[in-house]
């Protein structure tokens, strides 16, 4: 979910997947666990009213000490769905990386196949590669000007790594080799997401044929599901849900076979970036070009969104 006012129908969809994923074995209907570093338990009554769940419990985990509290296990090991609230993904990385909390969530998703989601920063921490916005966030123009700015372009790839299974960098198969961004159109983040994708490829984190970037608009949710038993290789059918009156979209970016990439600070170039724009009623495919740090669309209407 791309942030802003929550998409109610997306929570209903998530709850509906609890039984389909077999997570009801963990309880009569299933417990939904909300995780955040700051805030309150407002999600609890809101989510509880949206479907057949046994309970909704918010865990506020504001320190590394709290993230290593053994009491967390009793909640997360009974979770039939996990939701990560918005906040600051840099805080999530600093406070939760390598802790019991991170290991418990990873194991519950991997071993139980439970549905999981997040909004804003909670969405951005789900992908294998994460932009931390730490110590400060970067705008599209700043990222295009210097893809390797030390102060604003901190990308990491180790949040979800399980030390007991280092060959499994993330418990989310559909978000492997992927970097994500939220609040997409309202904060004009296409330029910086193109840079994130370029960095993932240039730094050798993912092959050009596999690397992917996903941006999601505010008040919009991108729903992804797969059947790990029947589907080889893993494929998915994306679905978009937005709040009433909102024409939100998700954007899936990848390099093309004809792409050329130069990430030098003075001459950032990334040609033929493939974009799939998915809305509730349509899917549009087009390309973007970056030449000398200037982002240009390759589509009839001249828009990058």
Helices and strands as residue ranges (DSSP letters): H 8-20, G 23-26, E 31-36, H 42-48, E 55-60, H 64-67, H 72-76, E 79-84, H 89-96, H 100-112, E 115-118, H 121-124, E 130-131, H 140-145, E 155-156, G 173-175, E 178-181, H 190-202, E 212-216, E 220-223, E 239-242, E 249-255, E 261-262, E 269-279, E 283-291, E 294-298
